[in-house]
Amino acid sequence: MSSSFSGNVRGTGYRIVVAADNTQVSKKAIRFAVQLYRRLEGTDNSLEIIYAVGLNPTSETTLSLFGGLDRTNNLDIENSAKEDLEGLEQFMTDYKNLVDFKLFMVQDTKSVEEILTGYINKDPPNLVVIGSTNKEGISRWVLGSVSDYCLHNCHCPVSLVHNNVDI
């Protein structure tokens, strides 16, 4: 399932994809991508902002309670994602007259990083831009890093925008 909000995406020039959620570091990544997009020559460039949502696979076990919990948890995830997407839509209103873009959400029962790399590698753009929170130590080991995964698994150039950089 996906939903979208766009401002006239153009054709076949440079294509920049931003992996974003509604965090401040993602908004920095979007600002970076917009600045880069505005410097590009030509009129057929595109800017895509993808919001990936990883849902829990629903259990097909004999204990229907677990499947019900998965579905309930997925409803919470979907509602939170809709709120985040609305926040991104609001953030992007400042850019609607500056750049042509497409903002959309992709949901799947995979992890967010697998959703992003699957989308990106299906039709690799000229550049992927993604924010990085600079997780270190145990939190990086336990939680993982979406940006690190994308950096190593996307079949195109990836630019990381760190949270401690002013844009």
C-alpha positions in Angstrom: 0.0 0.0 0.0 1.3 3.5 -0.7 0.0 7.0 -0.7 1.5 10.1 -2.3 1.5 13.9 -2.2 3.4 15.6 -5.1 4.3 18.8 -6.8 4.7 18.0 -10.6 7.6 15.6 -10.8 9.5 15.9 -14.1 10.9 13.4 -16.5 14.3 11.8 -17.2 17.1 14.1 -16.0 18.8 13.8 -12.6 16.8 11.8 -10.1 17.4 12.3 -6.4 15.7 10.1 -3.8 15.5 11.1 -0.1 14.7 8.5 2.5 12.9 10.4 5.1 10.7 10.2 8.2 9.4 13.1 10.2 12.6 13.6 12.3 14.8 16.7 12.3 17.7 14.9 10.7 15.5 13.7 7.9 14.3 17.3 7.4 18.0 18.3 7.1 18.5 15.6 4.5 15.5 17.0 2.6 16.9 20.6 2.8 20.2 19.3 1.5 18.5 17.5 -1.4 16.4 20.6 -2.2 19.6 22.8 -2.3 21.3 20.3 -4.5 18.3 19.9 -6.8 18.1 23.7 -7.3 21.7 23.8 -8.4 21.2 21.2 -11.1 21.0 22.3 -14.7 18.2 21.2 -17.0 14.4 21.1 -16.6 13.7 17.4 -16.3 15.1 16.6 -12.9 13.1 14.8 -10.2 13.1 14.8 -6.4 11.4 11.9 -4.7 10.9 11.7 -0.9 10.1 8.2 0.3 8.7 7.4 3.7 9.1 3.6 4.4 6.9 1.8 6.9 7.9 -1.6 8.1 4.8 -3.5 9.4 4.9 -6.7 11.5 4.0 -9.8 9.5 0.7 -11.2 10.9 1.1 -14.6 12.6 -0.6 -17.6 11.0 -0.2 -19.7 14.1 -2.8 -21.8 15.9 -2.8 -19.1 18.6 -5.0 -16.5 17.0 -4.2 -14.1 19.9 -0.7 -13.4 18.4 -2.1 -12.6 15.0 -4.6 -10.2 16.6 -1.7 -8.5 18.5 0.3 -8.2 15.3 -2.7 -6.6 13.5 -3.4 -4.2 16.4 0.3 -3.2 16.5 0.2 -2.7 12.7 -2.8 -0.3 13.1 -0.7 1.7 15.6 2.2 1.7 13.2 0.0 2.8 10.3 -1.6 5.6 12.3 1.8 6.9 13.5 3.0 6.7 9.9 0.0 8.7 8.6 0.8 11.4 11.2 4.4 11.5 10.2 3.6 11.7 6.5 1.2 14.6 7.3 4.1 16.3 9.2 6.3 15.8 6.1 3.6 17.1 3.8 3.4 20.2 6.0 7.2 20.6 6.0 7.3 20.3 2.2 4.7 23.1 1.7 7.6 25.6 2.0 9.3 23.9 -1.0 6.3 23.5 -3.3 7.0 26.6 -5.3 10.8 26.0 -5.3 11.2 22.4 -6.6 9.1 19.7 -8.2 8.9 16.7 -5.9 7.0 13.6 -5.1 6.4 12.6 -1.5 5.1 9.1 -0.9 4.8 6.3 1.6 5.6 2.6 1.0 4.5 -0.1 3.4 5.6 -3.7 3.6 6.2 -6.4 6.1 10.0 -6.1 5.7 12.3 -3.9 7.7 12.5 -0.2 6.8 16.0 -0.6 5.4 14.9 -3.5 3.2 12.0 -1.5 1.9 14.2 1.4 1.1 16.9 -0.6 -0.7 14.3 -2.6 -2.5 12.7 0.5 -3.9 16.0 2.2 -4.7 17.6 -0.8 -6.3 14.6 -1.5 -8.5 15.3 1.7 -10.4 18.5 3.3 -9.1 18.5 7.1 -8.9 21.5 9.3 -9.5 21.7 9.9 -5.8 20.1 8.8 -2.5 20.2 11.3 0.4 19.5 10.0 3.9 19.9 11.5 7.4 22.1 9.8 10.0 21.7 10.2 13.7 25.3 9.0 14.4 24.3 6.1 16.6 27.2 4.5 18.4 28.0 1.6 20.6 25.3 -0.6 22.0 22.4 1.4 20.5 23.8 1.0 17.0 24.3 -2.7 17.6 20.9 -3.3 19.1 18.8 -0.9 16.9 20.9 -1.0 13.8 21.4 1.8 11.4 19.1 2.4 8.4 21.5 4.8 6.9 24.5 2.4 7.3 22.4 -0.4 5.7 21.4 1.8 2.7 25.0 3.1 2.3 26.2 -0.5 1.9 23.3 -2.0 0.0 22.0 0.6 -2.4 23.3 0.2 -6.0 23.9 4.0 -6.5 25.7 6.8 -4.8 24.4 7.6 -1.2 25.0 10.9 0.6 24.6 10.8 4.4 23.5 14.0 6.2 24.6 13.9 9.8 22.5 15.4 12.6 25.4 17.5 13.8 25.8 19.4 10.5 24.1 22.7 9.8 22.3 22.9 6.5 
